[in-house]
Structures are given as structure tokens and as C-alpha cells.
Amino acid sequence: MRDLFAEYLDEQPQLLAFFANPPRALMSTTPKPRHWDPALVEAIQEYLTQAGGRPLFMGDEAAVVTGQQPGLLTGPLYTIYKAVAAILLARKVHERFGVRCVPVFWVGSDDHDFEENRVASVFTKNHDILTLNYQPTGDVAGMAMHRVPLEPSLHALIDEAAAQTSGSEFRDEIARFLHESLDAATNLADWTARIMVRLFKNTPLIVFAPHMPAARRLAAPVLEREIRDPLVSTMLLNDTGQRLREMDFHQQVTKNDTECNFFLEFNSRRRKVLFDEDHYVVPDEQQNFTIDEMAGLLASEPDRFSPNVALRCVVQQHLFPAAAYVAGPGEIAYWAQLKPLFRHFGEDMPIVYPRARCLLTDIKTRQIMEKFQFTLEDLAGQPNELTERALQLTSRAPAKEIVQRHRQLIENGFPLLIEELEPLNKTAADMVRSVQRNLADEFERVEAAIVKGEEAQAEAVRKQVQRVTTLLFPNRKPQERVFTVFSFLFEYGWDLVPRLIKETNVDSFQVKEIEL
């Protein structure tokens, strides 16, 4: 199967036909700013202020948008890299065209995949992976993240993360912020937003959540079009996916032919909606609606409606004049199916720009890699094979074999020595026999010491290989997909994020190594 992400980076013409423009067109196309909805501007300003931020936008800028669903301690590192890339691209657009452009981070507060959002993994000071798991006492299945409550058990997870990771003088301050922001937040999405606001303090990043009432009302025309044209967007998604499959690409989004692209909330649970013949069906609630009834419900209760992953991209563009959307590899795969949806809803498809990809390392890790002659490609392999390779490279002369060889020469000389001494001096011959017996014991001690030393050396090598592989490719996955940024914040402090902004190069789509 063809690698869609790799071909997108290479700007293969066949694949680019599924997108509005290639990534590098961002710097050759003047963005089209427009006035944002005043009620939305006011709501975002209030939201940022409540989260501890400072609104630094006017509401008539172009935008570079990115986002991620809320996750425990902001989830994997790629969440941070998305925001970094959006900030840098918005800056470049402004510098290139003289047009005001702001970065927007869309906290996916509508997402209801709690199983994915409840976990966070940190790199421990013992060079292991510690996975933290939020387990609420209540049932949160089907709840959007802005409905998921925050319970006192999360304070214990914060303390465990702070205690198990490498710390410094920054540890207490950062842990204190996490505790205070947790107490101030009302739900998991809100806590994520507060953390993102603090991480990107003194940057123009706008942190936004789509569940705010002003956004729901503004998104209603897109959802009404979806309701009035049942299953058209589903057909467009599947047809485009079929075209991709015929070109030997993976179809990222596959919809049942009766499945709609929005959810309806019942008793705080986000429910899937189907369209069967001439009416809407909510199977989990055993309720049916005509088209007019569903449209009427949207008009009276817009807060109960939310788009799915595909329609969200259209809503996003409806709310913000995005020149670009910063996406990861998986997102780029499903954006390849969305061009007909933008056309159907009358919205401009933004440029889909690959997010930054980074690899955080340190001096000690680099030294170990050089010592064992490891490349990054090597580290994606089997840890046991890497350990064996490192042991072969660092093993000293076979000391035990040398001792055994010389021991044999020495022991072979004893019989002749005793034979020659026996007729001349029996006492001396008996003393040599005693030396022979004692020498065998001493040789055993020497050999045992050698074995013990070599075992200690081997264990040291195993630990060094474990340190490198676990940090850079935990569970044989890219670091950015496993560890949360707090794996490093407790040691390097809040200045870590400004440093990432400074050292990340959004002009390159290669992985950037950053030595901390």
C-alpha cells in the first residue's frame, strides 16, 4: 500500500489533486482575512481570560488553525508540536504578506473517546515508561470531554508524575500549577485549555473550544445544511475514499451508508445519528425524527449538536478564516477525503500543512548513541538485538579465556616439577603439591571475578540501551506519540516551550532533533 503521508510531503501530483493546494503554496498565496463573528470574538476573549490568558487578537485576522482532543496532561508531545507549528506559520504569513495572522488551537472538547484521552505516559528518572490512567468513579461513556468531570484522584496522578520523572528546581512550581489549574477547571477540556494557555504564555496562540454557546450558534448553518441534505456528505466521503483505495492508498474515514456526520446529545451523552429512508434515527435512544423535526431541534437547541471528525473541518473553516490547517500524518490522510465536502458546503478548503516533528534528547543520550554507533533508524529496531550489538562492540579481550590458557600451561608444568624434585627433596615436592592444590582454588577465584565483572558490564550496557530506546522510541513508537510534554517540563521548566518555538523549523518536514 502506498504511503499517503510520504507522497504528500513529496507533493506527488496525483495525490495533491485531493487537496486545495500543496503545503508550500502557503507562502505564495496571500490569505484572505475577514471579520470574525462579534459574538464569537467576545466569547473567545472571555474564555481565554478565564483560562489565565491574554487575548491578543482583534477578530479580523487571517488564521492558521490546528487542534487536538483534550488529553490527560495535554496528551502526547505531538499536541505541543502542532501548536508550535501554528505559531511559527502564522508569524511567517504575517512577515511574508504583511497581513495580520493568528494561530488558533482548537481543543476538541466535543470528542468523546475517553479511553484514548484518559491516559498519559511519562519518561521516568529510572528510564522506564510510566502510564497514568484517570479512572473517574462515575460513568463517562459517551460523554464529550467538556462533560467529563474532574475528580480528586487526578491530584494523586500529578504527584506521581512529578515524583517519578527527572526533576529540578522547576518541579514544585510546575506541580503547583497543575494542582491549581485542576482545582480551577470544570472539566477535562477546560483543564487542557488552561494548561495550553500556560504553556504558550507570551505567544499569540488562541486556545478555543467548540462547545462554547457562541460557536454552537455560529456552526448551526453548516449543521442545518447537513440535516437538510441527508447523507450527501457521507456519500462524498465514501466516494473520495474509494478513489483513494483505487490508487492503493488507505481510506482513513469509512462511513456506513446511513451514518450522518453529526452527533446529538441526550442526557450529556453524545449519540450517533443515522438516516433511514425518510427520517433520522438515534439508535442508542430509540428515537426518530423527520428532517423538519431535526432541523427544528437544531434551531431551538444548538448546544446539543456537534459535528463528527469530517464535518468538524468544515465547521472550523466556517468559524475561522484559516489560511492553513496544521495536521499530523493521520489527519492528512483523512483530509484527503474532504475536498468535495468543502465544495458542498461552500467553504474554502485551507492548505493542509504538515505539523512539526521533533525528537527531544539530551547530552547523555547522544553520548550513548555515539558510543554504540547507533543511528535513529537503528533505535526503531528490537531492543534485544541492539543490546547484543552494543555488547559485541564494547566487550574487552576475553579475559577468562586468557587466564584459562595460561592456567593450563602452568598446571601442565607441575607434574614434571614434582617428578624432578621427588628424588632430590621430598619435602619440597610435597610443598609444590600443596601449591598446586591452592593455585587451582585461586584460579577459580580469578575466573569468578572476571565473570562477575563482565556480567556487571553487560548489565550496564543493557541499562544504557534501555535509556536510549525508551526515551527516543518508547515501545518502538515515535517519542512524540507516547510521552507527554510533562516528561520534560519538571526538569527543564516553562522555558522548554519557548525553546521549542525557537529551534523548530517549519520549512522542513523532517524530524528535528532538539538536544535539551
RORO-767050 format. One line per field, with one value per residue (C-alpha): residue number from 1; residue in one letter; x, y, z. Coordinates in nm, 3 decimals, padded with zeros to 5 digits. Each point is the difference from the previous one (the first is absolute). Layout:
<sites>
i: NUM ... $
aa: A ... $
xx: X ... $
yy: Y ... $
zz: Z ... $
</sites>
This chain:
<sites>
i: 1 2 3 4 5 6 7 8 9 10 11 12 13 14 15 16 17 18 19 20 21 22 23 24 25 26 27 28 29 30 31 32 33 34 35 36 37 38 39 40 41 42 43 44 45 46 47 48 49 50 51 52 53 54 55 56 57 58 59 60 61 62 63 64 65 66 67 68 69 70 71 72 73 74 75 76 77 78 79 80 81 82 83 84 85 86 87 88 89 90 91 92 93 94 95 96 97 98 99 100 101 102 103 104 105 106 107 108 109 110 111 112 113 114 115 116 117 118 119 120 121 122 123 124 125 126 127 128 129 130 131 132 133 134 135 136 137 138 139 140 141 142 143 144 145 146 147 148 149 150 151 152 153 154 155 156 157 158 159 160 161 162 163 164 165 166 167 168 169 170 171 172 173 174 175 176 177 178 179 180 181 182 183 184 185 186 187 188 189 190 191 192 193 194 195 196 197 198 199 200 201 202 203 204 205 206 207 208 209 210 211 212 213 214 215 216 217 218 219 220 221 222 223 224 225 226 227 228 229 230 231 232 233 234 235 236 237 238 239 240 241 242 243 244 245 246 247 248 249 250 251 252 253 254 255 256 257 258 259 260 261 262 263 264 265 266 267 268 269 270 271 272 273 274 275 276 277 278 279 280 281 282 283 284 285 286 287 288 289 290 291 292 293 294 295 296 297 298 299 300 301 302 303 304 305 306 307 308 309 310 311 312 313 314 315 316 317 318 319 320 321 322 323 324 325 326 327 328 329 330 331 332 333 334 335 336 337 338 339 340 341 342 343 344 345 346 347 348 349 350 351 352 353 354 355 356 357 358 359 360 361 362 363 364 365 366 367 368 369 370 371 372 373 374 375 376 377 378 379 380 381 382 383 384 385 386 387 388 389 390 391 392 393 394 395 396 397 398 399 400 401 402 403 404 405 406 407 408 409 410 411 412 413 414 415 416 417 418 419 420 421 422 423 424 425 426 427 428 429 430 431 432 433 434 435 436 437 438 439 440 441 442 443 444 445 446 447 448 449 450 451 452 453 454 455 456 457 458 459 460 461 462 463 464 465 466 467 468 469 470 471 472 473 474 475 476 477 478 479 480 481 482 483 484 485 486 487 488 489 490 491 492 493 494 495 496 497 498 499 500 501 502 503 504 505 506 507 508 509 510 511 512 513 514 515 516 $
aa: M R D L F A E Y L D E Q P Q L L A F F A N P P R A L M S T T P K P R H W D P A L V E A I Q E Y L T Q A G G R P L F M G D E A A V V T G Q Q P G L L T G P L Y T I Y K A V A A I L L A R K V H E R F G V R C V P V F W V G S D D H D F E E N R V A S V F T K N H D I L T L N Y Q P T G D V A G M A M H R V P L E P S L H A L I D E A A A Q T S G S E F R D E I A R F L H E S L D A A T N L A D W T A R I M V R L F K N T P L I V F A P H M P A A R R L A A P V L E R E I R D P L V S T M L L N D T G Q R L R E M D F H Q Q V T K N D T E C N F F L E F N S R R R K V L F D E D H Y V V P D E Q Q N F T I D E M A G L L A S E P D R F S P N V A L R C V V Q Q H L F P A A A Y V A G P G E I A Y W A Q L K P L F R H F G E D M P I V Y P R A R C L L T D I K T R Q I M E K F Q F T L E D L A G Q P N E L T E R A L Q L T S R A P A K E I V Q R H R Q L I E N G F P L L I E E L E P L N K T A A D M V R S V Q R N L A D E F E R V E A A I V K G E E A Q A E A V R K Q V Q R V T T L L F P N R K P Q E R V F T V F S F L F E Y G W D L V P R L I K E T N V D S F Q V K E I E L $
xx: 00.000 00.127 00.111 -00.239 00.192 00.335 -00.149 -00.169 00.335 00.146 -00.291 -00.091 -00.245 -00.245 -00.046 00.003 -00.313 -00.188 00.106 -00.055 00.370 00.334 00.152 00.265 -00.267 -00.069 00.288 -00.107 -00.370 -00.118 -00.255 -00.346 -00.077 -00.359 -00.183 -00.080 -00.345 -00.007 -00.174 00.265 00.281 -00.147 -00.051 00.358 00.140 -00.197 00.104 00.368 -00.020 -00.167 00.271 00.270 00.098 00.005 -00.203 00.244 -00.223 -00.248 -00.236 00.077 00.319 00.082 00.066 00.213 -00.204 00.097 -00.143 -00.021 -00.248 00.050 00.233 00.136 00.292 -00.062 00.059 00.297 00.271 -00.134 -00.277 00.267 00.174 -00.326 -00.038 00.366 -00.040 -00.317 00.176 00.300 -00.211 -00.226 00.314 00.140 -00.327 00.002 00.364 -00.047 -00.320 -00.034 -00.342 -00.088 -00.023 -00.063 00.053 -00.311 00.008 -00.331 -00.042 -00.223 -00.241 -00.270 00.212 -00.143 00.279 00.075 00.203 00.259 -00.015 00.023 00.367 00.334 00.347 00.315 00.368 00.116 00.329 00.065 -00.032 -00.331 -00.347 -00.256 -00.358 -00.245 -00.367 -00.291 -00.280 -00.306 -00.242 -00.298 -00.097 00.134 -00.056 -00.125 00.063 00.173 00.318 -00.164 -00.240 00.263 00.037 00.328 00.037 00.249 00.183 00.162 00.202 00.165 00.087 00.166 00.207 00.099 00.111 00.206 00.159 00.086 00.148 00.338 -00.045 00.181 -00.069 -00.302 -00.181 -00.193 -00.114 -00.131 -00.171 -00.159 -00.136 -00.148 -00.174 -00.132 -00.118 -00.170 -00.189 -00.101 -00.115 -00.353 00.066 00.274 -00.018 00.018 00.305 00.175 -00.075 00.141 00.319 00.042 -00.052 00.278 00.235 -00.031 00.000 00.140 -00.085 -00.299 -00.152 -00.381 -00.134 -00.357 -00.264 -00.291 -00.256 -00.029 -00.357 00.104 00.189 -00.295 -00.234 00.245 00.052 -00.374 -00.026 00.254 -00.187 -00.334 00.138 00.110 -00.350 -00.183 00.220 -00.002 00.303 00.143 00.319 00.022 -00.024 00.268 00.233 -00.043 00.032 00.325 00.122 -00.074 00.210 00.287 -00.030 00.008 00.334 00.121 -00.024 -00.163 -00.351 00.022 -00.372 -00.255 -00.365 -00.301 -00.230 -00.267 00.235 -00.023 00.289 -00.134 -00.083 -00.297 00.027 -00.241 00.047 00.358 00.080 00.110 -00.203 00.052 -00.272 -00.111 -00.233 -00.228 -00.227 -00.176 00.083 00.286 00.065 00.192 00.048 00.136 -00.308 -00.253 -00.124 -00.101 -00.021 -00.121 00.230 -00.210 -00.005 00.378 00.049 -00.242 00.188 00.323 -00.162 -00.129 00.286 00.324 00.208 -00.107 00.150 00.366 00.176 00.197 00.368 -00.067 -00.267 00.201 00.254 -00.274 -00.139 00.352 00.038 -00.345 00.101 00.353 00.157 00.273 00.281 00.132 -00.077 00.298 -00.048 00.178 00.050 -00.328 -00.195 00.149 -00.131 -00.359 00.031 00.065 -00.369 -00.139 00.036 -00.351 -00.148 00.143 -00.140 -00.341 -00.022 00.137 00.313 00.359 00.221 00.312 00.351 00.076 00.347 00.196 00.063 00.346 00.163 00.262 00.210 00.112 00.330 00.284 00.379 00.013 -00.225 00.207 00.320 -00.147 -00.108 00.349 00.160 -00.206 -00.006 -00.382 -00.199 -00.360 -00.106 00.178 -00.195 -00.330 00.119 -00.022 00.157 00.147 00.183 00.130 00.126 00.182 00.158 00.111 00.150 00.199 00.127 00.108 00.125 00.360 00.261 -00.136 00.172 -00.136 00.138 00.344 00.008 -00.113 00.267 00.281 -00.143 00.024 00.366 00.080 -00.188 00.163 00.341 -00.077 00.030 00.347 00.114 -00.121 00.159 00.339 -00.017 -00.126 00.334 00.198 -00.221 -00.326 -00.099 00.035 -00.201 -00.281 00.002 -00.039 -00.298 -00.157 00.066 -00.164 -00.318 -00.015 00.073 -00.302 -00.221 00.157 -00.053 -00.367 -00.027 00.163 -00.235 -00.305 00.106 00.034 -00.348 -00.152 00.167 -00.118 -00.356 00.009 00.127 -00.275 -00.265 00.136 -00.021 -00.357 -00.102 00.163 -00.178 -00.326 00.047 00.050 -00.268 -00.262 00.058 00.013 -00.219 -00.216 -00.172 00.160 -00.220 00.107 00.063 -00.253 -00.282 00.059 00.142 -00.172 00.192 00.002 00.258 00.241 -00.163 00.068 00.371 00.035 -00.274 -00.241 00.277 -00.012 -00.288 00.162 00.309 -00.205 -00.144 00.349 00.158 -00.283 00.026 -00.341 00.162 00.130 -00.223 00.276 00.024 00.189 00.230 00.005 00.264 -00.122 $
yy: 00.000 00.346 00.237 00.296 00.217 -00.054 00.076 00.310 00.127 -00.072 00.194 -00.282 00.150 -00.292 00.038 00.381 -00.007 -00.097 00.324 00.370 00.085 -00.155 00.096 00.233 00.205 00.160 00.240 00.086 00.068 00.313 -00.103 00.152 00.148 00.061 00.138 -00.271 -00.018 00.261 -00.234 -00.266 00.251 00.105 -00.361 -00.098 00.303 -00.090 -00.365 00.089 00.240 -00.259 -00.252 00.243 00.140 00.340 00.048 00.146 00.002 00.241 -00.239 00.097 -00.202 -00.288 -00.320 -00.310 -00.263 -00.325 -00.208 -00.319 -00.168 00.065 -00.248 -00.063 00.244 00.115 -00.350 -00.093 00.246 00.045 00.214 00.252 -00.023 00.084 00.319 00.090 -00.043 00.212 00.283 -00.007 -00.019 00.287 00.205 -00.088 00.092 00.338 00.063 -00.115 00.186 00.268 -00.144 -00.052 -00.373 -00.181 -00.363 -00.176 -00.321 -00.188 -00.200 -00.284 00.028 -00.188 -00.314 -00.291 -00.259 -00.005 -00.321 00.182 00.327 -00.144 -00.107 00.176 -00.154 00.151 -00.091 -00.080 00.079 -00.377 00.007 -00.185 00.085 00.093 00.004 00.205 -00.090 00.218 -00.217 00.205 -00.155 00.085 -00.131 00.233 -00.225 00.203 00.333 00.277 00.114 00.325 -00.218 -00.222 00.106 00.043 -00.203 00.026 -00.313 00.216 00.177 -00.333 -00.049 00.342 -00.088 -00.335 00.158 00.262 -00.261 -00.254 00.232 00.170 00.323 00.321 00.331 00.032 -00.310 00.156 00.304 -00.208 -00.252 00.287 00.147 -00.335 -00.033 00.357 -00.021 -00.331 00.159 00.294 -00.208 -00.133 -00.296 -00.183 00.231 00.308 -00.135 -00.072 00.354 00.152 -00.203 00.100 00.366 -00.022 -00.196 00.259 00.305 00.309 -00.141 00.105 -00.350 00.009 -00.300 -00.075 -00.258 -00.068 -00.073 00.367 00.116 00.273 -00.255 -00.242 00.269 00.106 -00.361 -00.062 00.092 -00.270 -00.257 00.108 -00.057 -00.345 -00.068 00.134 -00.202 -00.342 -00.220 00.217 00.062 -00.370 -00.089 00.256 -00.136 -00.360 00.080 00.185 -00.280 -00.247 00.205 -00.005 -00.377 -00.047 00.185 -00.243 00.253 -00.079 00.140 00.172 00.075 -00.268 00.076 -00.228 00.111 00.106 00.171 00.377 00.234 00.155 -00.109 00.083 00.018 -00.176 00.027 00.119 -00.297 00.060 -00.228 -00.114 00.096 -00.207 00.084 -00.283 00.055 00.324 00.061 00.034 -00.276 00.014 -00.373 00.036 00.197 -00.177 00.333 00.112 00.347 00.132 00.237 00.298 -00.120 -00.039 00.342 00.149 -00.162 00.151 00.344 -00.023 -00.195 00.047 -00.092 -00.364 -00.031 -00.057 -00.100 -00.320 00.002 00.071 00.266 00.163 00.112 00.181 00.158 00.105 00.185 00.152 00.148 00.109 00.133 -00.264 00.037 -00.336 -00.288 -00.164 -00.377 -00.318 -00.299 -00.167 00.322 00.068 -00.342 00.090 00.357 -00.167 -00.095 00.344 00.215 -00.085 00.079 00.352 00.050 -00.134 00.236 00.300 00.039 00.050 -00.297 00.120 -00.114 -00.309 00.055 -00.285 00.062 00.026 -00.329 00.013 -00.237 00.113 -00.136 00.096 -00.008 -00.335 -00.166 00.139 -00.129 -00.350 00.002 00.100 -00.260 -00.281 00.151 00.007 00.199 00.107 -00.264 -00.264 00.099 -00.093 -00.362 -00.275 00.105 -00.348 00.012 00.347 -00.118 -00.295 00.230 00.240 -00.283 -00.126 00.349 00.072 -00.340 -00.001 -00.274 -00.339 00.015 -00.331 -00.179 00.158 -00.114 -00.348 -00.029 00.104 -00.207 -00.306 00.075 00.045 -00.309 -00.210 00.084 -00.125 -00.377 00.038 00.231 -00.246 -00.295 00.170 00.117 -00.326 -00.194 00.306 00.164 -00.167 00.291 00.246 -00.230 -00.017 00.379 00.029 -00.238 00.233 00.301 -00.188 -00.062 00.359 00.146 -00.178 00.170 00.338 -00.038 -00.079 00.327 00.195 -00.149 00.068 00.364 00.034 -00.146 00.232 00.303 -00.093 -00.052 00.345 00.149 -00.174 00.127 00.354 -00.030 -00.130 00.296 00.246 -00.155 00.005 00.369 00.093 -00.221 00.084 00.374 00.023 -00.293 -00.108 -00.329 00.028 00.302 00.358 00.193 00.267 -00.254 -00.133 00.248 00.310 00.327 -00.023 -00.278 00.287 00.306 -00.111 00.000 00.284 00.238 00.227 00.128 -00.334 00.115 00.331 -00.203 -00.235 00.301 00.137 -00.322 -00.146 00.049 -00.010 00.030 -00.353 -00.305 -00.217 -00.101 00.267 -00.122 00.243 -00.060 00.125 $
zz: 00.000 -00.088 00.276 -00.025 00.244 -00.173 -00.342 00.137 00.128 -00.345 -00.157 -00.238 -00.254 00.007 00.374 00.007 -00.217 00.318 00.173 -00.062 -00.028 00.094 00.337 -00.142 -00.176 00.340 -00.059 -00.353 00.058 00.176 00.266 00.006 00.342 00.094 00.299 00.250 00.151 00.284 00.244 -00.069 00.054 00.333 00.109 -00.087 00.180 00.311 -00.026 -00.028 00.291 00.222 -00.096 00.112 -00.339 -00.164 -00.319 -00.256 -00.308 -00.154 -00.178 -00.358 -00.055 -00.225 00.194 00.009 00.181 00.167 00.279 00.197 00.229 00.373 00.162 00.346 00.048 -00.363 -00.137 -00.223 -00.100 -00.352 00.152 00.098 -00.338 -00.176 00.200 -00.055 -00.376 -00.007 00.185 -00.234 -00.316 00.107 00.062 -00.341 -00.175 00.172 -00.089 -00.360 -00.087 00.265 00.087 00.364 00.066 00.326 00.108 00.130 00.203 -00.016 00.322 -00.119 00.292 -00.197 -00.025 00.201 -00.029 00.371 -00.020 -00.211 00.193 00.351 -00.018 00.004 -00.011 00.148 -00.028 00.352 00.169 -00.005 -00.381 -00.007 -00.128 00.263 -00.129 00.203 -00.029 00.109 00.136 00.098 00.246 -00.220 -00.342 -00.271 -00.303 -00.293 00.167 -00.189 00.172 00.109 00.203 00.165 00.365 00.182 00.318 00.292 -00.120 -00.268 00.268 00.084 -00.369 -00.007 00.309 -00.149 -00.327 00.187 00.226 -00.271 -00.264 00.011 00.189 00.077 00.167 -00.234 00.127 00.288 -00.198 -00.288 00.227 00.192 -00.325 -00.098 00.336 -00.010 -00.360 00.074 00.289 -00.218 -00.298 -00.042 -00.234 -00.186 -00.304 00.220 00.184 -00.329 -00.120 00.319 -00.033 -00.367 00.088 00.263 -00.223 -00.276 00.222 -00.175 -00.344 -00.215 00.011 00.029 00.189 -00.108 00.092 -00.237 00.271 00.097 -00.076 -00.243 -00.209 00.005 -00.130 -00.268 -00.113 -00.033 -00.375 -00.088 00.207 -00.146 -00.349 00.115 00.133 -00.306 -00.238 00.169 -00.064 -00.281 00.197 00.087 -00.368 -00.087 00.270 -00.110 -00.370 00.057 00.225 -00.277 -00.242 00.246 00.043 -00.376 00.004 00.273 00.284 00.332 00.047 00.338 00.046 -00.088 00.069 00.000 -00.281 00.252 00.245 00.037 00.073 00.317 00.354 00.219 00.377 00.236 00.376 -00.049 -00.229 -00.358 -00.227 -00.358 -00.249 -00.302 -00.287 -00.107 -00.301 00.094 00.366 00.246 00.252 00.329 00.071 00.354 00.101 -00.226 -00.130 -00.350 -00.153 -00.331 -00.186 00.112 00.360 00.007 -00.157 00.252 00.286 -00.130 -00.012 00.357 00.164 -00.200 00.306 -00.041 -00.348 -00.090 -00.323 -00.047 -00.097 -00.368 00.037 00.279 -00.260 -00.193 00.318 00.092 -00.329 00.041 00.336 -00.088 -00.323 00.002 -00.252 00.118 00.228 00.173 -00.008 00.099 -00.233 00.093 -00.039 -00.341 -00.104 00.084 -00.131 -00.337 00.003 00.085 -00.312 -00.132 00.345 -00.002 -00.347 00.106 00.298 -00.190 00.212 -00.116 00.078 00.182 -00.077 00.205 00.145 00.162 00.367 00.148 00.097 00.273 00.205 00.345 00.116 00.235 00.021 00.181 -00.258 -00.285 00.165 00.033 -00.365 -00.110 00.226 -00.150 -00.350 -00.002 -00.255 00.050 -00.250 00.210 00.311 -00.161 -00.002 00.260 00.336 00.056 -00.332 00.078 00.339 -00.158 -00.255 00.273 00.205 -00.298 -00.069 00.357 00.115 00.113 -00.072 00.114 00.339 00.119 -00.305 00.054 00.364 -00.092 -00.271 00.234 00.283 -00.220 -00.079 00.367 00.114 -00.273 00.152 00.351 -00.065 -00.156 00.285 00.266 -00.186 -00.008 00.365 00.150 -00.001 00.105 00.267 00.100 00.225 -00.283 -00.228 00.261 00.026 -00.379 00.019 00.259 -00.224 -00.288 00.205 00.130 -00.342 -00.147 00.261 -00.072 -00.373 00.069 00.196 -00.283 -00.258 00.222 00.039 -00.378 -00.058 00.261 -00.158 -00.347 00.127 00.163 -00.324 -00.196 00.240 -00.034 -00.378 00.020 00.214 -00.239 -00.298 00.195 00.079 -00.363 -00.154 00.263 -00.029 -00.377 -00.111 00.295 -00.072 -00.347 -00.077 -00.076 00.320 -00.099 -00.006 00.353 00.250 00.130 00.011 00.380 -00.031 -00.063 00.157 00.357 -00.083 -00.251 00.112 -00.186 -00.228 -00.183 -00.222 -00.106 -00.083 -00.218 -00.181 -00.051 -00.128 -00.209 -00.376 -00.170 -00.343 00.036 00.027 00.146 00.366 00.193 00.280 00.292 00.264 00.339 $
</sites>
